[in-house]
Amino acid sequence: MTETLEYKTVTVQEVGTWVQVAVEKDFPSNGGVCAEHKGLQVAVFNFSRRNEWYATQNLCPHKQQMILSRGMLGSEGEEPKVACPFHKQTFSLKNGKNLNGDHCALATYPVKIENGYVYVGFKN
């Protein structure tokens, strides 16, 4: 039986395992892709306009659909955000907070780039 993880925010300090999810050049500019680790779908974003990388849960907390990797990237002031393609709710890519004031938030994960590969950090 495969272990399934829960959607819980992971900080850099909490990372127990860095998982290679893709090759950096295969990511769309200013877009995301979905990666899976132990049953957990994670949306990984190449926010090239800001020269930054982010990862969140792929599950939209409102519609309960795996769609956020197809979300639209933007900024609200200095805050990088992703908008759900279904209902346009926006979430901070830094901390997962719902920027529309709703109580739902996203789990976020650290991302690092090494030797052309993209890694997402998970707890053990």
ZAKOL-827795 format. One record per residue: residue number from 1; residue in three letters; x, y, z of N, C-alpha, C in turn. Coordinates in nm, 4 decimals, padded with zeros to 6 digits. Layout:
% residues N
NUM, ALA, X, Y, Z, X, Y, Z, X, Y, Z
...
***
This chain:
% residues 124
1, MET, 00.0837, -00.1177, 00.0000, 00.0000, 00.0000, 00.0000, 00.0884, 00.1242, 00.0000
2, THR, 00.0562, 00.2215, -00.0844, 00.1337, 00.3446, -00.0964, 00.0881, 00.4454, 00.0079
3, GLU, 00.1865, 00.5094, 00.0708, 00.1570, 00.6138, 00.1687, 00.1018, 00.7361, 00.0963
4, THR, -00.0046, 00.7949, 00.1484, -00.0618, 00.9161, 00.0923, -00.0394, 01.0298, 00.1909
5, LEU, 00.0102, 01.1403, 00.1404, 00.0352, 01.2572, 00.2237, -00.0893, 01.3441, 00.2310
6, GLU, -00.0918, 01.4368, 00.3262, -00.2000, 01.5341, 00.3376, -00.1510, 01.6690, 00.2874
7, TYR, -00.2452, 01.7526, 00.2455, -00.2113, 01.8882, 00.2045, -00.1859, 01.9720, 00.3288
8, LYS, -00.0595, 01.9910, 00.3626, -00.0198, 02.0755, 00.4748, 00.1015, 02.1547, 00.4323
9, THR, 00.0998, 02.2838, 00.4609, 00.2111, 02.3702, 00.4244, 00.3413, 02.3175, 00.4841
10, VAL, 00.4469, 02.3250, 00.4030, 00.5805, 02.2845, 00.4448, 00.6726, 02.4050, 00.4287
11, THR, 00.7472, 02.4376, 00.5321, 00.8465, 02.5446, 00.5230, 00.9813, 02.4831, 00.4855
12, VAL, 01.0743, 02.5664, 00.4432, 01.2074, 02.5180, 00.4073, 01.2712, 02.4458, 00.5260
13, GLN, 01.2496, 02.4979, 00.6450, 01.3077, 02.4370, 00.7645, 01.2501, 02.2984, 00.7938
14, GLU, 01.1301, 02.2702, 00.7479, 01.0635, 02.1420, 00.7752, 01.0899, 02.0352, 00.6694
15, VAL, 01.1567, 02.0720, 00.5596, 01.1770, 01.9769, 00.4503, 01.2601, 01.8584, 00.4977
16, GLY, 01.2056, 01.7410, 00.4761, 01.2773, 01.6175, 00.5047, 01.3245, 01.5519, 00.3766
17, THR, 01.2518, 01.5780, 00.2668, 01.2818, 01.5163, 00.1379, 01.2595, 01.6175, 00.0263
18, TRP, 01.3598, 01.6331, -00.0593, 01.3430, 01.7119, -00.1817, 01.3153, 01.6139, -00.2947
19, VAL, 01.2031, 01.6326, -00.3637, 01.1624, 01.5417, -00.4708, 01.1788, 01.6116, -00.6055
20, GLN, 01.2542, 01.5483, -00.6941, 01.2718, 01.6021, -00.8298, 01.1417, 01.5820, -00.9050
21, VAL, 01.0815, 01.6908, -00.9546, 00.9521, 01.6800, -01.0209, 00.9585, 01.6998, -01.1722
22, ALA, 01.0626, 01.7686, -01.2212, 01.0690, 01.7947, -01.3649, 01.2015, 01.8601, -01.4014
23, VAL, 01.2205, 01.8744, -01.5307, 01.3335, 01.9492, -01.5844, 01.2880, 02.0942, -01.5993
24, GLU, 01.3718, 02.1871, -01.5557, 01.3366, 02.3300, -01.5561, 01.2904, 02.3786, -01.6935
25, LYS, 01.3581, 02.3382, -01.8001, 01.3257, 02.3879, -01.9347, 01.1903, 02.3386, -01.9859
26, ASP, 01.1329, 02.2362, -01.9218, 01.0036, 02.1832, -01.9654, 00.8846, 02.2605, -01.9089
27, PHE, 00.9109, 02.3579, -01.8204, 00.8023, 02.4367, -01.7629, 00.7629, 02.5510, -01.8549
28, PRO, 00.6338, 02.5812, -01.8624, 00.5923, 02.6986, -01.9397, 00.6346, 02.8258, -01.8670
29, SER, 00.6675, 02.9268, -01.9425, 00.6980, 03.0566, -01.8849, 00.5703, 03.1152, -01.8252
30, ASN, 00.5770, 03.1616, -01.7023, 00.4608, 03.2186, -01.6327, 00.3433, 03.1225, -01.6291
31, GLY, 00.3734, 02.9976, -01.6004, 00.2683, 02.8970, -01.5931, 00.3055, 02.7851, -01.4987
32, GLY, 00.2168, 02.6882, -01.4885, 00.2376, 02.5792, -01.3950, 00.2179, 02.4428, -01.4568
33, VAL, 00.2630, 02.3429, -01.3818, 00.2403, 02.2034, -01.4171, 00.2022, 02.1289, -01.2895
34, CYS, 00.1406, 02.0168, -01.3065, 00.1027, 01.9338, -01.1931, 00.2060, 01.8224, -01.1774
35, ALA, 00.2492, 01.8035, -01.0538, 00.3396, 01.6938, -01.0207, 00.2723, 01.6119, -00.9106
36, GLU, 00.3076, 01.4838, -00.9024, 00.2472, 01.3986, -00.8008, 00.3558, 01.3326, -00.7173
37, HIS, 00.3328, 01.3300, -00.5874, 00.4247, 01.2631, -00.4956, 00.3426, 01.1924, -00.3886
38, LYS, 00.3524, 01.0609, -00.3839, 00.2806, 00.9786, -00.2851, 00.1313, 01.0110, -00.2803
39, GLY, 00.0698, 01.0243, -00.3971, -00.0731, 01.0494, -00.4062, -00.1132, 01.1946, -00.3904
40, LEU, -00.0182, 01.2829, -00.3689, -00.0456, 01.4249, -00.3483, -00.0179, 01.5005, -00.4780
41, GLN, -00.1192, 01.5674, -00.5329, -00.0995, 01.6487, -00.6523, -00.0584, 01.7891, -00.6109
42, VAL, 00.0546, 01.8331, -00.6665, 00.1096, 01.9638, -00.6346, 00.1214, 02.0448, -00.7628
43, ALA, 00.0769, 02.1713, -00.7572, 00.0917, 02.2640, -00.8691, 00.2245, 02.3367, -00.8509
44, VAL, 00.3122, 02.3269, -00.9512, 00.4430, 02.3923, -00.9456, 00.4440, 02.5011, -01.0518
45, PHE, 00.4807, 02.6231, -01.0094, 00.4713, 02.7403, -01.0970, 00.6068, 02.8019, -01.1257
46, ASN, 00.6306, 02.8305, -01.2533, 00.7459, 02.9069, -01.2986, 00.6955, 03.0487, -01.3247
47, PHE, 00.7106, 03.1355, -01.2259, 00.6646, 03.2742, -01.2394, 00.7821, 03.3538, -01.2960
48, SER, 00.8073, 03.3348, -01.4249, 00.9282, 03.3889, -01.4880, 00.9326, 03.5413, -01.4899
49, ARG, 00.8182, 03.6086, -01.4915, 00.8195, 03.7561, -01.4870, 00.8834, 03.8059, -01.3586
50, ARG, 00.8745, 03.7269, -01.2531, 00.9316, 03.7637, -01.1236, 01.0613, 03.6875, -01.0951
51, ASN, 01.0971, 03.5952, -01.1865, 01.2133, 03.5088, -01.1663, 01.2010, 03.4319, -01.0346
52, GLU, 01.0811, 03.3739, -01.0103, 01.0516, 03.3021, -00.8869, 00.9770, 03.1727, -00.9184
53, TRP, 00.9903, 03.0768, -00.8281, 00.9227, 02.9477, -00.8383, 00.8393, 02.9256, -00.7130
54, TYR, 00.7210, 02.8629, -00.7303, 00.6309, 02.8360, -00.6183, 00.5662, 02.7000, -00.6371
55, ALA, 00.5177, 02.6444, -00.5269, 00.4401, 02.5202, -00.5333, 00.3270, 02.5286, -00.4312
56, THR, 00.2088, 02.4828, -00.4724, 00.0912, 02.4782, -00.3856, 00.0203, 02.3451, -00.4101
57, GLN, -00.0781, 02.3183, -00.3269, -00.1640, 02.2044, -00.3576, -00.2311, 02.2312, -00.4915
58, ASN, -00.2597, 02.1271, -00.5670, -00.3289, 02.1426, -00.6948, -00.4804, 02.1448, -00.6759
59, LEU, -00.5270, 02.1001, -00.5615, -00.6701, 02.0910, -00.5328, -00.7291, 02.2278, -00.4991
60, CYS, -00.8283, 02.2717, -00.5761, -00.9006, 02.3948, -00.5445, -00.9870, 02.3681, -00.4211
61, PRO, -00.9702, 02.4464, -00.3139, -01.0469, 02.4192, -00.1919, -01.1957, 02.4492, -00.2047
62, HIS, -01.2354, 02.5263, -00.3051, -01.3773, 02.5587, -00.3234, -01.4498, 02.4528, -00.4057
63, LYS, -01.3954, 02.4219, -00.5207, -01.4611, 02.3290, -00.6131, -01.4162, 02.1848, -00.5959
64, GLN, -01.3127, 02.1617, -00.5124, -01.2595, 02.0279, -00.4892, -01.2206, 01.9594, -00.6202
65, GLN, -01.1576, 02.0361, -00.7094, -01.1095, 01.9833, -00.8366, -00.9599, 02.0087, -00.8482
66, MET, -00.8895, 01.9181, -00.9115, -00.7447, 01.9298, -00.9327, -00.7191, 02.0201, -01.0524
67, ILE, -00.7079, 02.1502, -01.0292, -00.7038, 02.2455, -01.1393, -00.6062, 02.3613, -01.1224
68, LEU, -00.5536, 02.3840, -01.0041, -00.4765, 02.5066, -00.9809, -00.3501, 02.5175, -01.0654
69, SER, -00.2927, 02.4065, -01.1102, -00.1734, 02.4141, -01.1958, -00.2038, 02.4845, -01.3279
70, ARG, -00.3314, 02.4944, -01.3615, -00.3730, 02.5658, -01.4829, -00.4199, 02.7079, -01.4522
71, GLY, -00.3961, 02.7511, -01.3297, -00.4395, 02.8836, -01.2880, -00.3598, 02.9948, -01.3536
72, MET, -00.4133, 03.1152, -01.3406, -00.3505, 03.2332, -01.3989, -00.2642, 03.3020, -01.2941
73, LEU, -00.1391, 03.3298, -01.3306, -00.0462, 03.3953, -01.2392, -00.0546, 03.5462, -01.2532
74, GLY, -00.0348, 03.6152, -01.1433, -00.0338, 03.7606, -01.1436, 00.0190, 03.8105, -01.0108
75, SER, 00.0033, 03.9394, -00.9884, 00.0475, 04.0005, -00.8633, -00.0608, 04.0927, -00.8118
76, GLU, -00.0709, 04.0985, -00.6807, -00.1583, 04.1948, -00.6143, -00.0653, 04.2802, -00.5298
77, GLY, -00.0293, 04.3976, -00.5824, 00.0775, 04.4751, -00.5221, 00.2066, 04.3980, -00.5410
78, GLU, 00.2739, 04.3671, -00.4324, 00.3971, 04.2887, -00.4380, 00.3730, 04.1397, -00.4155
79, GLU, 00.2477, 04.1021, -00.3897, 00.2138, 03.9630, -00.3567, 00.1912, 03.8807, -00.4833
80, PRO, 00.2737, 03.7760, -00.5088, 00.2474, 03.6877, -00.6231, 00.1246, 03.6026, -00.5934
81, LYS, 00.0419, 03.5816, -00.6955, -00.0826, 03.5082, -00.6720, -00.1158, 03.4182, -00.7897
82, VAL, -00.2047, 03.3232, -00.7606, -00.2621, 03.2375, -00.8638, -00.4133, 03.2474, -00.8514
83, ALA, -00.4804, 03.2522, -00.9659, -00.6270, 03.2561, -00.9690, -00.6784, 03.1230, -01.0207
84, CYS, -00.7741, 03.0651, -00.9486, -00.8355, 02.9406, -00.9929, -00.9046, 02.9647, -01.1269
85, PRO, -00.8822, 02.8799, -01.2262, -00.9452, 02.9021, -01.3563, -01.0966, 02.8832, -01.3562
86, PHE, -01.1537, 02.8193, -01.2528, -01.2981, 02.7996, -01.2487, -01.3735, 02.9172, -01.1890
87, HIS, -01.3310, 02.9660, -01.0737, -01.4107, 03.0694, -01.0077, -01.3328, 03.1963, -00.9769
88, LYS, -01.2078, 03.2023, -01.0208, -01.1233, 03.3225, -01.0122, -01.0876, 03.3636, -00.8697
89, GLN, -01.1097, 03.2788, -00.7698, -01.0590, 03.3079, -00.6357, -00.9071, 03.3138, -00.6455
90, THR, -00.8441, 03.4082, -00.5761, -00.6997, 03.4227, -00.5846, -00.6330, 03.3869, -00.4520
91, PHE, -00.5153, 03.3286, -00.4641, -00.4405, 03.2798, -00.3485, -00.2962, 03.3271, -00.3580
92, SER, -00.2389, 03.3621, -00.2433, -00.0984, 03.3982, -00.2368, -00.0131, 03.2763, -00.2688
93, LEU, 00.0856, 03.2955, -00.3549, 00.1778, 03.1872, -00.3835, 00.2831, 03.1740, -00.2739
94, LYS, 00.2989, 03.2769, -00.1930, 00.3974, 03.2734, -00.0847, 00.3477, 03.1936, 00.0360
95, ASN, 00.2212, 03.2172, 00.0750, 00.1722, 03.1532, 00.1978, 00.0373, 03.0831, 00.1827
96, GLY, -00.0215, 03.0846, 00.0630, -00.1471, 03.0139, 00.0373, -00.2733, 03.0869, 00.0801
97, LYS, -00.2598, 03.2032, 00.1427, -00.3762, 03.2776, 00.1921, -00.4712, 03.3131, 00.0783
98, ASN, -00.6022, 03.2992, 00.1054, -00.7038, 03.3410, 00.0094, -00.7077, 03.4930, 00.0094
99, LEU, -00.6775, 03.5538, -00.1030, -00.6704, 03.6995, -00.1127, -00.8070, 03.7647, -00.1311
100, ASN, -00.9113, 03.6833, -00.1389, -01.0473, 03.7342, -00.1511, -01.1192, 03.7359, -00.0165
101, GLY, -01.0457, 03.7076, 00.0907, -01.1033, 03.7140, 00.2244, -01.1742, 03.5885, 00.2695
102, ASP, -01.1839, 03.4887, 00.1851, -01.2484, 03.3636, 00.2212, -01.1619, 03.2893, 00.3224
103, HIS, -01.2204, 03.1994, 00.3961, -01.1470, 03.1257, 00.4977, -01.0572, 03.0158, 00.4403
104, CYS, -01.0816, 02.9702, 00.3187, -01.0015, 02.8629, 00.2585, -00.8628, 02.9138, 00.2226
105, ALA, -00.7631, 02.8303, 00.2436, -00.6258, 02.8630, 00.2062, -00.5641, 02.7411, 00.1386
106, LEU, -00.4516, 02.7623, 00.0731, -00.3794, 02.6543, 00.0066, -00.2583, 02.6137, 00.0887
107, ALA, -00.2232, 02.4885, 00.0804, -00.0948, 02.4437, 00.1336, 00.0123, 02.4860, 00.0339
108, THR, 00.1274, 02.5294, 00.0852, 00.2388, 02.5697, -00.0001, 00.3616, 02.4853, 00.0328
109, TYR, 00.4510, 02.4764, -00.0643, 00.5704, 02.3931, -00.0523, 00.6907, 02.4683, -00.1079
110, PRO, 00.8089, 02.4491, -00.0485, 00.9285, 02.5137, -00.1023, 00.9711, 02.4499, -00.2341
111, VAL, 01.0334, 02.5323, -00.3182, 01.0833, 02.4865, -00.4481, 01.2295, 02.5288, -00.4589
112, LYS, 01.3105, 02.4416, -00.5164, 01.4482, 02.4800, -00.5464, 01.4847, 02.4278, -00.6846
113, ILE, 01.5788, 02.4981, -00.7473, 01.6289, 02.4601, -00.8788, 01.7761, 02.4245, -00.8618
114, GLU, 01.8136, 02.3056, -00.9082, 01.9535, 02.2628, -00.9035, 01.9885, 02.1891, -01.0317
115, ASN, 02.0946, 02.2345, -01.0965, 02.1459, 02.1692, -01.2171, 02.0376, 02.1473, -01.3223
116, GLY, 01.9461, 02.2443, -01.3351, 01.8425, 02.2355, -01.4374, 01.7208, 02.1527, -01.4002
117, TYR, 01.7152, 02.1048, -01.2762, 01.6007, 02.0262, -01.2309, 01.5222, 02.1031, -01.1253
118, VAL, 01.3916, 02.0791, -01.1221, 01.3018, 02.1440, -01.0266, 01.2691, 02.0433, -00.9166
119, TYR, 01.2858, 02.0882, -00.7912, 01.2593, 02.0047, -00.6746, 01.1545, 02.0717, -00.5859
120, VAL, 01.0674, 01.9907, -00.5278, 00.9691, 02.0373, -00.4305, 00.9993, 01.9698, -00.2975
121, GLY, 00.9906, 02.0491, -00.1887, 01.0215, 01.9962, -00.0566, 00.9005, 01.9451, 00.0165
122, PHE, 00.9132, 01.8273, 00.0775, 00.8071, 01.7656, 00.1563, 00.8610, 01.7263, 00.2930
123, LYS, 00.7730, 01.7149, 00.3911, 00.8105, 01.6576, 00.5199, 00.8271, 01.5073, 00.4991
124, ASN, 00.8994, 01.4437, 00.5867, 00.9121, 01.2961, 00.5784, 00.7879, 01.2299, 00.6301
***
